[in-house]
Amino acid sequence: MSSTAIQLPDATRHRLEEYRQLVRRIKVTEAVLAGVFGLALSYVAVFLLDRLVDTAPLVRAALLTAGCLGFGLFFPLKCHRWVWKTRRMEQVATLVKQRFPGLGDQLLGVVELSRENARLGTSETLARAAVDFVDREVRDRDLSGAVPAPRHKAWAAVAAVPVLLTVLALLVVPAAGSNALQRWLMPWRDVDRYTFAQVADLPPLIVVPHGEEFEFAAELSPDTRWSPAHGLVRFNDQSPVMADLQQNRYRFQVPPQTETGHLSVRIGDIRETLDVQVATRPELTALTAAVELPDYLQYSKPLQTDVRGGVVSILKGSVTRLAAEVSRPLKTASLQGQPVRVDGTAILSPALTVEESRTLDFHWTDELGLSAKDQFQLKIRAVEDAGPVVSFQQLDSEQVVLSTDVISFDVQAEDDFGLKEIGLEWRGIQNPLSNPNPDAGDKLVGAGGPEQLSFSSKATFCAVSDNVRPQSFEMRAWARDYRPDSERSYSATYVIHVLTPEEHAVWMTSQLRRWASLADDVYEEEMRLHDANRELRRLDPLELNTPANRRRLEQQAIAERVNGQRLGAVTDHGENLIRQAMRNPEMLVGHLETWADSLEALKNIAQNRMPGVADLLASAAQAPAQTAKPAGAVAGAGQAVDMAGNNRSDKVGQGQPGESEDTKPTGAPQLTDIESGFMPAAEKSDDSPPSDSAGKSRLTLPTTVLHGGPSSDNGSPPPAPQQVDEAVEEQADLLAEFARVREDLQKIMDDLENSTFVKRLKAASRQQLEVAEDLNRTLFKSFGMPAAVLDERQSEQTAGIAQREDAQSRSVWMIQTDLEAYYDRRRQPKFLRIIEEMDEVRITTKLTALGDRVRQNLSGESIARAEFWSDTLDRWAEELVEPSPGGT
């Protein structure tokens, strides 16, 4: 039996091929729909997430990857299973078998029988019958129900949702949809998220001042589709800050921050996080002004002035350049609203000419965008070039000096920009009698410099060296600066009286007389104190012991010390006078030696003897009190009462020298109770004063005495009466020495006063001679002319000379009066002779008449009379000259 190949019926083959195409179509559709669903869902996820947050690129990449899994992984798997694995009919029959097991087995068997070159294991007839049977079964059978788990409709429904959402997003909000599509398809690109609420570009980093509340502003852009009524910001984990929409802007007031952090912004669907850097504001660390002064000041370089204080004074006409240093590199800066050049941390202003006062406003912004909290204001005060300030101090306190003395002054000058020269100026004080034609002059003390702001030096003046006549001067210092046509600036004025040796001797005599009167005042006060101390000494011990008399002793001691201090001040003044007198050669050496010895004696009295008296009086005021000696029995008048034990009798009363015993008061009886003690009885001292019953009578209470107590006399100070006696005796001795010193000083003053008359008459003679010389100088211009026709200048000169004569008349009258007083004390014949002659010639009246003749322009007669009186006064001075007991 030969084998014959059995072919699969066409109807069965066609039916199986239709079934295979159906399965493939459904399963591929499922895979496609699943892929579409994944992609659409991934896009929708990105779209929705972008509405809430700025989806990170990594998240978008993950969503895109997940969305592509449908096509990238599931679709190939579906194709492998439902396309590759259904390429043969037996594979298709196997699929049918899963839904229709019986039919599937039949189809699987027929397919195996119809396999090409298959060998039949049964009869051909049976095989053909089976094939025909299956063909008849399959021909009219609908195999679509055998598709394994068809889900294409479900996938279509599921995929339709994200696809519809995608379409809606792209159609309804194309800007947001396309933005999400770009961000979804290309997650690696930096595509800004689209938001319905659009704001202007927000900076990725904002810099805020340290510890200060700051404002963060967000402005909606014109193309925004949503304008939320409120917005929120949150710094780190702090409480959120809300702001309302006002004028298309949100203004958030963020609390002060001290640490760097992040600021989260939420406005509608906007979700932004900004970095916040906290930094200190740029502060001004230095501000200098380079001032170019006007040319007349001759400065070699500009002045550098620190003006951080905000106020600077600049000379008018100067040109200044300002340079400011800030704590951080700058981005921009402005001065008075105009931009200026910046160089790192420096602000450099252009040249500014100062003509008037003004205020400059500085403003700057650093590289972080921060500016100063308040703009810096610099006040420029335009000042004038002030004159120098000169101070002038006399180093020597004397105002009366000899013409040969060198007077020292401390001259100090200051100027705001530079001293040119400093000098000393003097001007004689006009006096019709002593100085009718005062001298004036000056001299240079030192030269300054354009940049020398201060000057300090010692200036000296000597009438002889500076060729100036002795007279009274007003001295002052002066200084000049570099101002054009500047005048001198002057100091305060000192008055210096420069005298000739003769005039100085007269002045010293008057000063010695005043000084001697001060010493006399001290002597009189000491005599008064001595009388009071003698009154205290005359008191008996018990009365001296009263509190009132103790206080009198203390007051006497204080008064004695005060008087000693007065005498010390007098001697100091006397030493100053003698130092001045030693510079004058007209003062005799013998006078100065006697004067110096007297000062030493007075100084010893003031420093040693008077304080010793005061110490004795103070000690007497504090001495132990003396009491009447108790007695065991009543004692009669004039009878001494002794006490047993350690008690010693004191004088109840003590009479003064010369006082008789009969005049002493009698003592009153006293009662004393003596108790024994453990101490041995002290022996009676041999030098204890004897008891004296004489004294004031006084009744006292009974006294209890402890027998054997220690003696109270050991080491105790002397009693008060004894110390008062010593004080009175010491005071009497110093008064005697004081009186001797007064006598010596009086001799010096008498001798000096005698020589003073000589010098005064000589001075009056010289002044008359000066009048004659002045009249002689005006003689040729006014000789023979009536006084009424003299010009103004000549009239002034004539009137001045006449006034000098009037003053000279008064001066000579004072000399005559002093001569009369001196004669009353000394009774020397030569003084009487000169006084009588002055009365006889009536010199004061004649000098006054000479002044009248000068006014009448009788120049020739006036010159002759002036010379005559000059010779007469000089002759009287020579007649008074006699050898001085003071020596040479």
CORSULZI-V725353 format. One record per helix or strand of 2 or more residues. SS is the DSSP state (a for helix, b for strand). FROM is the first residue (numbers start at 1). LEN is the number of residues. Records with the same first field share a line. If there is no record, write none. Layout:
BEGIN
SS->FROM-LEN ; FROM-LEN
END
This chain:
BEGIN
a->10-43 ; 57-11 ; 69-14 ; 84-3 ; 89-11 ; 101-13 ; 124-16 ; 143-4 ; 152-21 ; 174-12 ; 295-3 ; 501-37 ; 541-4 ; 547-36 ; 589-34 ; 661-3 ; 720-58 ; 779-4 ; 787-3 ; 792-35 ; 829-13 ; 843-13 ; 859-22
b->205-5 ; 214-7 ; 230-6 ; 241-6 ; 249-6 ; 261-7 ; 270-10 ; 284-9 ; 303-4 ; 311-5 ; 319-8 ; 330-6 ; 338-2 ; 341-3 ; 346-3 ; 352-2 ; 358-9 ; 376-8 ; 389-6 ; 400-3 ; 407-8 ; 419-10 ; 440-10 ; 454-8 ; 472-10 ; 489-2 ; 494-6 ; 672-4 ; 703-4
END
